[in-house]
Amino acid sequence: MIAFVEWIHEQIVLLNDFVWTYILIAILIALGVYFSIRSRFVQVTAVRETLRLLVEKEEGDSEGKKGVSSFQAFCISTASRVGTGNLAGVAIAISLGGPGAVFWMWVMAIFGAASGFIESTLAQIFKERDGSAFRGGPAYYMEKALNARWLGIVFAILITFSFGFVFNAVQVNTMSSAFQGSFGWDPLLIGIVLAIMLALTIFGGVKRIGQVSSFIVPIMATGYILLAVYVIVMNFTAIPSVFALIIEHAFGFKEAAAGGIGTAIMMGIKRGLFSNEAGMGSAPNAAATASVSHPVKQGMIQSLGVFVDTLLVCSATAFIILFSGVHTSGNYDGIQLTQQALASQVGDWANGFIGLAIFLFAFSSLIGNYYYGQSNIEFISGKGRHTRIWMLIYRLIVLAMVILGSVAKVSLVWDMADLFMGFMALINLIVIALIGKYALAALKDYREQRKRGLDPVFTADRIPGLKHAECWEVKSN
């Protein structure tokens, strides 16, 4: 049995290398550049407008019903984005790809945010009503824009397994490893406690998920960034040398001769995508839940989420590690590398802080990841009488995976996560390349209304040829 599992693991690694090295990286970069140019770098030029939208209060939709707010939708997606990948994933990228991997994480974030804008705007355009709220995502726009429900079902299955099951196992795996190393706690006990806490949240519906996420996310992200700022200030004179180290390893001749640039690029993009999810097709599920007057508003807000995740939180981890120099010893990997690096900067109490950060990061990700699966289970089952049964089964499996993830083999869990993420991203990127024109047309409409001093309001007839955008259709009297 052990030999069979090891053989399966080997096949997963080989398939991962093929998908990522020869296919996915090229598509990610090409589409990121393409959408950046076509949108006139909306992810950069609209940052000020995006910050305004983040705190904007919507008056409700045309039927007077309130869904999830823009900020809550942002927090649901950020809850999934900002997870243990920001601590453990960055450490893995540096230990395997060198400091140069950080540079390629930045590149992925800047160009990937454009793809993030497109996919989230599409999710808003093709969302559908779910009682007093909304739901949507790639599966929904695959069915409505491409008339390919079969493809939507394939994607829905992939994202449900990826986020609801595999990625949640990754989050708990990292957390249990950190707590076992810092406090000697039993990983299985940690998994059981997390499963109970998650159950109390997910049985409350999307609004409770949004409420819990909007409470946890600002606290965890702000606390971690403030600590990183303290470390950066304490190492202020070393900042130029760290930047030089990152650039040197990203483009250095020594790394090119040894094939290190390829490893740095692959690890930077892979770990960056795992963290910020730009173009993967996950964040649109959260974007669709928001009640806004124009789809572009959520597109902008979700593109900001990519920057918050990578340029702020991931960079914070990278600088802490590179300031410490612990990564050169080769004695630590993953979350232990981050723990030791922070401890070298602020003292042994850092182990406790990282434990708390990991707990908040992991739990928030469990919530966001769970919702992505829920939205897609609802897509597959529709509104039939069996939906509640399927949802109960899904929730029980999610809770079981949380417990299983606490004691699973680390490398196998991460490699499975990479494989599922690769297939998800591949399908979604091809689709948004085909229908991204609708998001670009919506952006043009938004900019035209803003130029006239209006608060942009969208209706389906503002984009010629747009069909199946039921939530935006003008209601006849």
Sequence and secondary structure as in RCSB ss.txt:
>XXXX:A:sequence
MIAFVEWIHEQIVLLNDFVWTYILIAILIALGVYFSIRSRFVQVTAVRETLRLLVEKEEGDSEGKKGVSSFQAFC
ISTASRVGTGNLAGVAIAISLGGPGAVFWMWVMAIFGAASGFIESTLAQIFKERDGSAFRGGPAYYMEKALNARW
LGIVFAILITFSFGFVFNAVQVNTMSSAFQGSFGWDPLLIGIVLAIMLALTIFGGVKRIGQVSSFIVPIMATGYI
LLAVYVIVMNFTAIPSVFALIIEHAFGFKEAAAGGIGTAIMMGIKRGLFSNEAGMGSAPNAAATASVSHPVKQGM
IQSLGVFVDTLLVCSATAFIILFSGVHTSGNYDGIQLTQQALASQVGDWANGFIGLAIFLFAFSSLIGNYYYGQS
NIEFISGKGRHTRIWMLIYRLIVLAMVILGSVAKVSLVWDMADLFMGFMALINLIVIALIGKYALAALKDYREQR
KRGLDPVFTADRIPGLKHAECWEVKSN
>XXXX:A:secstr
 HHHHHHHHHHHHHHHHHIIIIIIHHHHHHHHHHHHHHTTSHHHHTHHHHHHHHT      TTS   B HHHHHH
HHHHHHSSGGGTHHHHHHHHHH THHHHHHHHHHHHHHHHHHHHHHHHHHT EEETTEEE  HHHHHHHHH  HH
HHHHHHHHHIIIIIIIIHHHHHHHHHHHHHHHH   HHHHHHHHHHHHHHHHTTHHHHHHHHHHHHHHHHHHHHH
HHHHHHHHHTGGGHHHHHHHHHHHHH HHHHHTTHHHHHHHHHHHHHHHHH TTTTSHHHHHTTB  SSHHHHHH
HHHHHHHIIIIIIIHHHHHHHHHHTGGGSSS  HHHHHHHHHHHHH THHHHHHHHHHHHHHHHHHHHHHHHHHH
HHHHHHTTSTTHHHHHHHHHHHHHHHHHHHTTS HHHHHHHHHHHHHHHHHHHHHHHHHHHHHHHHHHHHHHHHH
HTT      GGGSTT  S GGGS    
